Amino acid sequence: METAKKRMLTGNKAMAEAISQEMERNPNVFVLGEDIGKYGGIFGSTQGLIEKFGASRVLDTPISETAFIGAAIGAAAEGMRPVAELMFVDFFGVCMDQIYNHMAKIQYMSGGNVKLPMVLMTAVGGGYNDAAQHSQTLYATFGHMPGLKVVAPSNPYDLKGMMVSAIRDDNPVLFMFHKSLQGLGWMEQLDAAVDHVPEESYTVPLDKAKVVREGKDVTIVGLQMMVHEAVAAAEKLAKEGIEAEVIDLRSVAPIDKETIIQSVKKTHRLFVVDEDYKSYGMTAEVAAIVAEEVFYDLEAPIRRLANPDVPIPYSRPMEQFVLPNADKIYEHVKKLMNE
């Protein structure tokens, strides 16, 4: 008996399918943002939606992030379920008030009487020479803000399942997708950007990390592209007898403390890697959780690797120097294992 062939999708197609299925399921779901109509989104996350649902539910907006995110907030407050796209996370500066003071706080300030069931999706990440204003991740910037759920899937399967969960959630969700994991033809083609994605609708929780590789010697915690770099480093370490457990955090807020703690109790070592800036970031938060909760289970100091506190360079050699990668993770973990 032949095994059924798995259906493989790129990240952008998985996202577009999730949004499409939720639009079919619920007439209150609609999409808005810049170039999300006929163009299908600059990173392909809304491909095919305008042909299927028309311009009344797929709204190409003017270049005013404050206006269309504000419109999404108002629509959500009135019971709609908008999915807005902030083209690059770096652009949040022009609409910071809408995100930080309205999207994140209205539900609390209304005593829970006003729900904001909206998704703000945005592209993050470097690695393809788009310079300082288009290459950041900024996970910690938003994870630090109470009132938002902040998620960052690392593969097409999770991109679809977490998008479905985000649209159905009654809280505002910031949905961060990594450009390199969209599988677009004009970017470097990565194996990680293609995955088995079921055709039927399904959900993936917005508050659970995932152990993507089991190990007994050291725990490596990362997000998005750093998960794939960590797995590559772990395979190299395994050839030298070091078995690393790799955790895909998936959600920045809320953060899944339990999965991290249980892993460190097993491995007794922690290494945290992040494409965001090192200071005051996700690596520090994960390190603090472990230091507070399971300090006496550690057999070595916690070690971290993240972007240095500099703007992301345009020059490819300089950008590669700044970004963490599998080789850097491998070298750092080797040192950690000798401590």
C-alpha distance (Angstrom), angle and dihedral (degrees) to the residues before:
residue distance angle dihedral
M1 . . .
E2 3.80 . .
T3 3.76 119.4 .
A4 3.80 112.1 -120.9
K5 3.77 111.6 -105.4
K6 3.78 112.7 -110.7
R7 3.79 116.2 -119.9
M8 3.81 109.6 -121.5
L9 3.80 122.6 -155.3
T10 3.78 135.9 178.2
G11 3.79 119.1 -120.7
N12 3.80 95.1 -102.9
K13 3.80 93.2 50.5
A14 3.81 90.9 48.5
M15 3.80 90.6 53.5
A16 3.81 93.8 45.6
E17 3.81 90.7 49.3
A18 3.81 91.7 50.9
I19 3.80 92.1 51.5
S20 3.80 91.7 44.7
Q21 3.81 93.2 51.8
E22 3.80 91.6 48.4
M23 3.82 90.8 48.8
E24 3.80 88.4 53.1
R25 3.78 91.4 47.5
N26 3.80 98.0 45.9
P27 3.84 124.1 29.4
N28 3.82 89.5 -157.4
V29 3.81 91.3 69.4
F30 3.80 114.7 95.6
V31 3.80 136.9 157.1
L32 3.78 131.5 -131.1
G33 3.78 138.5 172.5
E34 3.77 145.1 93.6
D35 3.83 117.4 -41.4
I36 3.82 92.4 -10.1
G37 3.82 94.5 125.3
K38 3.81 121.8 61.8
Y39 3.78 91.3 -3.8
G40 3.81 90.7 54.1
G41 3.78 94.6 -136.8
I42 3.78 124.3 -55.0
F43 3.83 88.5 -96.6
G44 3.79 95.2 37.4
S45 3.79 98.5 -110.5
T46 3.83 94.1 132.7
Q47 3.81 99.9 38.1
G48 3.80 113.7 152.4
L49 3.79 96.2 5.3
I50 3.81 99.0 110.2
E51 3.81 91.4 50.3
K52 3.79 89.6 52.4
F53 3.81 102.7 38.6
G54 3.79 105.5 20.3
A55 3.78 134.2 -131.7
S56 3.81 94.2 -63.0
R57 3.83 91.3 68.8
V58 3.81 100.1 27.4
L59 3.78 105.0 54.5
D60 3.79 121.1 -166.8
T61 3.79 103.4 -154.5
P62 3.80 134.6 -159.8
I63 3.80 117.4 -99.9
S64 3.79 95.1 -84.6
E65 3.78 113.5 112.6
T66 3.79 91.2 -178.5
A67 3.80 90.6 56.5
F68 3.80 101.1 46.7
I69 3.82 96.1 39.1
G70 3.79 87.7 48.4
A71 3.80 88.9 50.1
A72 3.80 90.2 50.8
I73 3.82 90.9 50.8
G74 3.80 91.0 51.1
A75 3.80 92.3 47.2
A76 3.81 91.4 49.4
A77 3.80 90.9 49.8
E78 3.82 87.7 55.8
G79 3.81 94.0 51.8
M80 3.80 103.6 -90.5
R81 3.81 122.0 124.8
P82 3.80 106.3 -134.6
V83 3.79 124.8 -173.7
A84 3.80 108.2 -157.0
E85 3.80 124.9 -173.5
L86 3.78 121.2 -143.7
M87 3.79 96.9 -164.2
F88 3.83 96.9 -141.6
V89 3.80 123.9 11.5
D90 3.81 86.8 -133.8
F91 3.82 88.5 71.2
F92 3.80 92.9 66.7
G93 3.80 89.9 100.5
V94 3.80 92.5 77.1
C95 3.83 92.6 51.7
M96 3.79 101.0 31.1
D97 3.79 93.4 122.4
Q98 3.80 92.3 55.4
I99 3.81 92.4 49.5
Y100 3.79 101.5 37.2
N101 3.80 101.9 34.0
H102 3.80 103.3 29.6
M103 3.80 112.9 20.6
A104 3.81 93.0 41.9
K105 3.81 99.7 38.4
I106 3.82 113.0 31.0
Q107 3.79 93.8 83.9
Y108 3.80 92.1 53.0
M109 3.79 95.9 40.7
S110 3.81 91.1 51.6
G111 3.78 90.9 53.9
G112 3.77 89.8 -112.8
N113 3.79 92.5 -58.1
V114 3.81 93.4 115.2
K115 3.78 114.8 56.1
L116 3.80 120.9 -160.8
P117 3.82 106.2 -158.3
M118 3.80 96.0 176.5
V119 3.78 138.4 129.2
L120 3.79 123.6 -143.9
M121 3.79 106.8 -166.5
T122 3.77 120.7 -168.8
A123 3.81 140.1 173.2
V124 3.80 119.1 -114.5
G125 3.78 139.0 177.1
G126 3.77 144.9 59.8
G127 3.77 135.7 -125.8
Y128 3.78 100.5 109.2
N129 3.82 103.7 74.3
D130 3.79 102.0 -101.8
A131 3.81 94.3 139.5
A132 3.78 134.9 -133.9
Q133 3.83 100.5 -41.7
H134 3.82 97.8 48.7
S135 3.82 106.5 34.1
Q136 3.79 110.7 65.2
T137 3.79 129.6 109.7
L138 3.84 100.3 -160.6
Y139 3.81 94.1 -174.0
A140 3.79 92.7 151.9
T141 3.81 93.8 47.9
F142 3.80 89.8 66.5
G143 3.80 99.1 28.6
H144 3.80 86.5 60.3
M145 3.83 91.8 60.6
P146 3.83 116.3 87.8
G147 3.79 115.0 -134.6
L148 3.80 99.9 43.1
K149 3.76 130.9 93.0
V150 3.81 106.8 -143.0
V151 3.80 120.9 -163.6
A152 3.80 133.7 175.0
P153 3.84 114.9 -174.4
S154 3.80 119.5 -159.5
N155 3.82 103.0 -156.2
P156 3.82 141.5 31.7
Y157 3.82 93.9 -103.3
D158 3.81 91.4 57.3
L159 3.80 92.5 39.2
K160 3.79 89.7 62.0
G161 3.79 98.2 39.0
M162 3.79 95.3 44.5
M163 3.81 92.4 45.7
V164 3.81 89.6 55.0
S165 3.82 89.5 49.0
A166 3.81 91.3 46.9
I167 3.81 94.0 51.9
R168 3.81 91.4 48.7
D169 3.80 93.9 46.7
D170 3.81 117.3 103.3
N171 3.81 91.2 -143.0
P172 3.81 128.7 76.2
V173 3.80 109.8 -93.1
L174 3.78 126.3 -161.9
F175 3.81 104.3 -151.3
M176 3.80 112.1 -162.6
F177 3.81 117.4 -166.2
H178 3.80 122.6 -173.5
K179 3.81 114.8 -124.7
S180 3.80 93.0 -141.7
L181 3.82 90.7 56.3
Q182 3.81 95.1 54.8
G183 3.81 93.9 83.4
L184 3.80 96.0 -134.4
G185 3.79 118.9 171.7
W186 3.79 95.3 -128.3
M187 3.81 93.1 56.2
E188 3.80 131.1 66.8
Q189 3.80 108.3 -72.8
L190 3.81 112.2 -120.4
D191 3.79 126.4 -172.9
A192 3.81 88.0 -136.9
A193 3.81 90.1 63.8
V194 3.83 91.4 68.0
D195 3.79 124.2 62.2
H196 3.78 144.3 150.6
V197 3.81 107.6 -78.8
P198 3.83 119.4 179.4
E199 3.78 115.7 -129.8
E200 3.78 94.0 -133.7
S201 3.79 121.6 79.5
Y202 3.82 116.4 -94.2
T203 3.79 138.0 161.8
V204 3.80 134.0 -127.3
P205 3.83 116.1 -162.9
L206 3.80 118.8 -105.2
D207 3.80 94.9 -142.6
K208 3.80 106.4 48.4
A209 3.80 130.5 93.1
K210 3.80 119.0 -149.9
V211 3.79 130.8 -137.2
V212 3.81 101.1 -134.5
R213 3.79 95.8 176.2
E214 3.78 125.9 23.2
G215 3.79 121.7 -139.5
K216 3.79 142.1 153.8
D217 3.80 106.7 -146.0
V218 3.81 108.7 56.9
T219 3.82 138.0 0.7
I220 3.81 117.9 -131.5
V221 3.81 115.5 -166.5
G222 3.81 120.7 -166.4
L223 3.79 146.8 144.8
Q224 3.80 134.0 -125.2
M225 3.83 111.8 -38.3
M226 3.79 91.2 12.3
V227 3.81 89.6 61.4
H228 3.80 89.7 60.6
E229 3.80 92.0 44.1
A230 3.82 89.5 49.2
V231 3.81 92.3 51.1
A232 3.81 90.0 50.7
A233 3.80 89.8 50.0
A234 3.81 90.7 47.2
E235 3.80 91.4 54.5
K236 3.80 89.4 52.7
L237 3.81 91.3 47.4
A238 3.81 90.7 50.0
K239 3.80 89.8 63.0
E240 3.81 86.5 63.2
G241 3.80 94.4 47.5
I242 3.82 97.3 -98.3
E243 3.80 112.3 127.7
A244 3.81 110.8 -159.5
E245 3.79 123.2 -165.4
V246 3.82 110.3 -143.1
I247 3.80 121.4 -154.9
D248 3.79 122.9 -163.5
L249 3.79 102.2 -151.3
R250 3.86 92.2 -160.7
S251 3.81 92.5 175.4
V252 3.81 124.1 58.3
A253 3.80 93.9 -178.3
P254 2.93 117.8 54.8
I255 3.78 92.0 25.8
D256 3.80 118.2 -151.8
K257 3.78 101.5 -124.7
E258 3.79 95.4 170.3
T259 3.80 96.9 62.2
I260 3.82 91.0 49.5
I261 3.80 93.6 46.6
Q262 3.81 94.5 47.7
S263 3.79 90.9 50.4
V264 3.81 94.3 49.7
K265 3.81 90.3 48.3
K266 3.80 85.9 59.3
T267 3.82 100.9 41.0
H268 3.83 101.1 29.4
R269 3.82 91.8 -147.6
L270 3.80 133.0 82.8
F271 3.77 132.2 -159.3
V272 3.82 119.5 175.3
V273 3.81 123.3 -164.6
D274 3.80 127.8 -172.7
E275 3.80 139.6 172.6
D276 3.80 88.6 -148.1
Y277 3.80 123.1 84.7
K278 3.78 116.9 -69.0
S279 3.79 100.8 -132.7
Y280 3.83 115.7 83.6
G281 3.79 90.3 -9.9
M282 3.79 144.2 125.3
T283 3.81 93.3 -73.6
A284 3.80 90.0 57.8
E285 3.81 92.1 48.1
V286 3.81 94.1 51.0
A287 3.81 90.6 45.1
A288 3.82 90.6 50.7
I289 3.82 92.3 49.7
V290 3.80 91.3 54.0
A291 3.80 93.7 42.3
E292 3.80 91.0 52.2
E293 3.79 98.7 40.9
V294 3.82 108.4 31.8
F295 3.79 106.8 12.4
Y296 3.80 94.0 136.7
D297 3.80 91.3 54.5
L298 3.81 90.6 63.5
E299 3.79 119.4 101.2
A300 3.81 94.9 -175.2
P301 3.82 138.0 22.8
I302 3.80 117.9 -78.6
R303 3.79 111.0 -102.7
R304 3.83 129.3 -157.8
L305 3.80 138.6 -165.1
A306 3.80 123.1 -171.0
N307 3.78 142.0 136.1
P308 3.79 111.7 -58.5
D309 3.79 114.2 -115.2
V310 3.80 96.1 -91.2
P311 3.82 133.1 105.9
I312 3.82 110.7 -89.8
P313 3.84 106.1 -95.7
Y314 3.81 123.3 -124.8
S315 3.82 93.9 -144.2
R316 3.81 109.8 92.3
P317 3.83 96.1 -137.1
M318 3.81 90.3 48.3
E319 3.81 92.9 45.5
Q320 3.81 91.0 50.5
F321 3.80 88.8 49.0
V322 3.83 90.0 55.6
L323 3.82 100.6 42.8
P324 3.81 120.9 78.7
N325 3.80 115.6 -119.3
A326 3.81 141.2 174.6
D327 3.80 94.6 -85.5
K328 3.81 92.5 51.7
I329 3.80 91.2 47.3
Y330 3.80 90.5 49.4
E331 3.81 92.8 51.9
H332 3.80 93.8 46.6
V333 3.81 93.9 48.0
K334 3.81 91.0 48.4
K335 3.80 88.8 56.3
L336 3.79 90.9 46.2
M337 3.80 91.4 52.8
N338 3.82 90.0 54.7
E339 3.81 94.1 53.8
